[in-house]
Amino acid sequence: MSDWEFLYEMNERGYTPDAIADAAAAGFAPWESDYISVEWIDPQLSDLPEDETHSIEPFRSRDGYPYSVLEQTEIFQDLVDCAERHFNNTGRYLQVWGELGEIYAEIRFGLRRHGTHTAGSDGMIAGKLVEVKTISPEKAGDHVIVKSQGNFEQVLIVRIDQDFKFRAKLIDRSAVKEGAGKYLKIQFKAEDGPVDADVIT
């Protein structure tokens, strides 16, 4: 899971929690992107109101719990490590795929999950309602099934392979051909290609 080590480096360098959260959502460290000068950014912010220090509150996750991207990243790494160790020790998979997929979506894509048992979607990414579907190593096929009546604008498909490596693809609902059926079967094609979807009645 070394892909996320830059988050710890950002913390050591004194970056704010918001900056770390932004970098986690983007998937790379600020020093890996193009530099934007102060001379350019200041005029862009000139018309925006300034926040008073006392008015800024830390981000709270669903149900009001404190939320730390660094803590969530550590939890994710621990869970993946535990699942892998359990499999190597017993030959059996821990059934934690859905939760792993959603935590991965929080770290990699900036998913902000809804409260428990919210119907229609799992959370939001960049202001859009998202349904997260995880394909586990136990599953032979590369497709997921979602309710066509679900209240979502995008589907995030997370694929976990037998080596506990993660790949994901965020798909706009508009890219999925819909019909009159109750369910949509969407095939995961990480490489490129169109999104394949069948309507299931």
C-alpha positions as CSV (number, residue, x, y, z in Angstrom):
1,M,0.0,0.0,0.0
2,S,3.0,2.3,-0.5
3,D,0.9,4.4,-3.0
4,W,-0.5,6.3,0.0
5,E,2.8,7.0,1.9
6,F,2.8,10.6,0.6
7,L,-0.1,11.3,3.0
8,Y,2.1,10.6,6.0
9,E,4.9,12.8,4.4
10,M,2.3,15.6,4.0
11,N,1.4,15.3,7.6
12,E,5.1,15.5,8.6
13,R,5.6,18.5,6.4
14,G,2.8,20.3,8.3
15,Y,0.0,20.3,5.6
16,T,-3.5,21.0,6.9
17,P,-6.0,18.1,7.2
18,D,-8.0,19.7,4.3
19,A,-4.9,19.7,2.1
20,I,-4.2,16.1,3.0
21,A,-7.9,15.2,2.2
22,D,-7.6,16.9,-1.2
23,A,-4.4,15.1,-2.0
24,A,-6.0,11.7,-1.0
25,A,-9.0,12.4,-3.2
26,A,-6.7,13.4,-6.1
27,G,-4.4,10.4,-5.5
28,F,-1.1,12.3,-5.6
29,A,1.0,14.7,-3.5
30,P,1.0,18.5,-4.2
31,W,4.6,18.4,-5.1
32,E,3.8,16.0,-8.0
33,S,1.5,18.5,-9.7
34,D,2.2,21.7,-11.6
35,Y,3.1,24.6,-9.4
36,I,0.6,27.5,-9.1
37,S,2.1,30.8,-8.1
38,V,0.8,33.1,-5.3
39,E,0.7,35.8,-7.9
40,W,-1.8,33.8,-9.9
41,I,-3.9,32.5,-7.1
42,D,-4.4,35.8,-5.1
43,P,-6.5,37.5,-7.7
44,Q,-8.6,34.4,-8.0
45,L,-9.5,34.6,-4.3
46,S,-9.9,38.3,-4.1
47,D,-13.7,38.4,-4.3
48,L,-14.2,35.5,-1.8
49,P,-14.9,36.1,1.9
50,E,-12.3,35.1,4.4
51,D,-13.1,32.6,7.1
52,E,-12.7,33.6,10.7
53,T,-10.6,31.1,12.6
54,H,-13.3,30.3,15.1
55,S,-15.8,29.7,12.3
56,I,-13.9,26.7,10.9
57,E,-15.0,23.4,12.1
58,P,-13.3,20.1,11.5
59,F,-14.9,17.8,9.0
60,R,-17.3,15.3,10.6
61,S,-18.1,12.1,8.8
62,R,-21.5,10.4,8.7
63,D,-23.3,10.1,12.1
64,G,-21.1,12.9,13.5
65,Y,-17.9,10.9,14.0
66,P,-14.5,12.7,13.6
67,Y,-13.0,11.9,10.2
68,S,-9.2,11.7,9.5
69,V,-8.0,10.6,6.1
70,L,-4.7,9.5,7.7
71,E,-6.5,7.4,10.2
72,Q,-8.8,5.9,7.6
73,T,-5.8,5.1,5.4
74,E,-4.2,3.2,8.3
75,I,-7.5,1.4,9.0
76,F,-7.7,0.4,5.3
77,Q,-4.2,-0.9,5.2
78,D,-4.7,-2.9,8.4
79,L,-8.0,-4.4,7.1
80,V,-6.4,-5.4,3.8
81,D,-3.4,-6.9,5.6
82,C,-5.7,-8.8,8.0
83,A,-7.8,-10.1,5.2
84,E,-4.7,-11.3,3.3
85,R,-3.1,-12.9,6.4
86,H,-6.4,-14.7,7.1
87,F,-6.5,-16.1,3.6
88,N,-2.9,-17.2,3.7
89,N,-3.5,-18.9,7.0
90,T,-6.9,-20.6,6.3
91,G,-7.5,-20.5,2.5
92,R,-10.7,-18.7,3.3
93,Y,-11.6,-15.1,2.5
94,L,-13.0,-12.7,5.1
95,Q,-16.3,-11.3,3.9
96,V,-15.4,-7.6,4.2
97,W,-15.4,-6.7,0.5
98,G,-18.2,-4.1,0.5
99,E,-16.6,-2.2,3.4
100,L,-13.1,-2.4,1.9
101,G,-14.5,-1.1,-1.4
102,E,-16.2,1.9,0.2
103,I,-13.2,2.8,2.4
104,Y,-11.0,2.6,-0.8
105,A,-13.5,4.9,-2.4
106,E,-13.2,7.4,0.5
107,I,-9.4,7.4,0.3
108,R,-8.9,7.3,-3.5
109,F,-11.9,9.2,-4.8
110,G,-13.0,11.4,-1.9
111,L,-16.3,9.5,-1.3
112,R,-18.3,11.1,1.5
113,R,-20.6,8.3,2.7
114,H,-24.2,8.8,3.7
115,G,-25.5,7.7,7.1
116,T,-26.2,4.0,7.7
117,H,-29.0,2.4,5.8
118,T,-29.5,5.3,3.3
119,A,-31.3,3.9,0.3
120,G,-30.4,4.7,-3.3
121,S,-26.7,5.5,-3.1
122,D,-23.7,5.1,-0.8
123,G,-22.5,8.7,-0.7
124,M,-21.2,11.6,-2.8
125,I,-18.1,12.3,-4.9
126,A,-17.6,15.9,-6.1
127,G,-21.3,16.6,-5.5
128,K,-22.7,13.6,-7.3
129,L,-24.6,10.7,-5.8
130,V,-22.6,7.5,-6.1
131,E,-23.4,3.8,-5.7
132,V,-20.3,1.8,-4.9
133,K,-20.1,-1.8,-6.0
134,T,-17.2,-4.1,-5.2
135,I,-16.1,-7.2,-7.1
136,S,-14.3,-9.6,-4.8
137,P,-11.5,-12.1,-5.6
138,E,-14.1,-14.9,-5.2
139,K,-16.2,-13.6,-8.1
140,A,-15.3,-15.1,-11.5
141,G,-17.1,-12.5,-13.6
142,D,-16.3,-8.8,-14.0
143,H,-19.8,-7.3,-13.6
144,V,-22.0,-5.8,-10.9
145,I,-25.8,-5.5,-10.6
146,V,-27.5,-2.3,-9.5
147,K,-31.1,-1.3,-9.1
148,S,-32.2,0.8,-12.0
149,Q,-34.5,2.8,-9.7
150,G,-31.6,3.7,-7.5
151,N,-31.0,7.3,-6.7
152,F,-27.4,7.6,-8.0
153,E,-25.7,9.6,-10.7
154,Q,-22.5,7.5,-10.9
155,V,-21.5,4.0,-10.2
156,L,-18.0,3.3,-8.8
157,I,-16.9,-0.3,-9.5
158,V,-14.0,-1.5,-7.3
159,R,-12.3,-4.6,-8.4
160,I,-10.2,-6.5,-5.8
161,D,-8.0,-9.3,-7.3
162,Q,-6.6,-12.4,-5.7
163,D,-3.4,-10.5,-4.7
164,F,-5.5,-8.0,-2.8
165,K,-4.7,-5.3,-5.4
166,F,-7.4,-2.7,-6.1
167,R,-8.6,-1.1,-9.4
168,A,-11.6,1.1,-9.8
169,K,-13.7,2.8,-12.4
170,L,-16.1,5.7,-11.9
171,I,-19.0,5.5,-14.5
172,D,-21.6,8.1,-15.2
173,R,-25.1,6.8,-15.2
174,S,-25.6,8.5,-18.6
175,A,-23.0,6.1,-20.1
176,V,-25.1,3.1,-19.1
177,K,-27.9,2.1,-21.5
178,E,-31.1,1.7,-19.4
179,G,-34.3,-0.1,-20.2
180,A,-37.5,-1.0,-18.4
181,G,-35.9,-3.7,-16.2
182,K,-35.5,-3.6,-12.4
183,Y,-31.7,-4.1,-12.5
184,L,-28.7,-3.1,-14.5
185,K,-25.8,-5.4,-15.1
186,I,-22.7,-3.4,-15.6
187,Q,-19.4,-4.9,-16.8
188,F,-16.1,-3.6,-15.4
189,K,-13.6,-2.8,-18.1
190,A,-10.7,-1.1,-16.3
191,E,-8.5,-0.8,-19.4
192,D,-10.6,1.5,-21.5
193,G,-13.6,0.6,-23.6
194,P,-17.3,1.4,-23.4
195,V,-19.4,0.4,-20.4
196,D,-21.4,-2.8,-21.1
197,A,-24.8,-2.9,-19.4
198,D,-27.6,-5.3,-19.6
199,V,-31.1,-4.7,-18.2
200,I,-32.3,-7.5,-16.0
201,T,-36.0,-7.8,-15.4
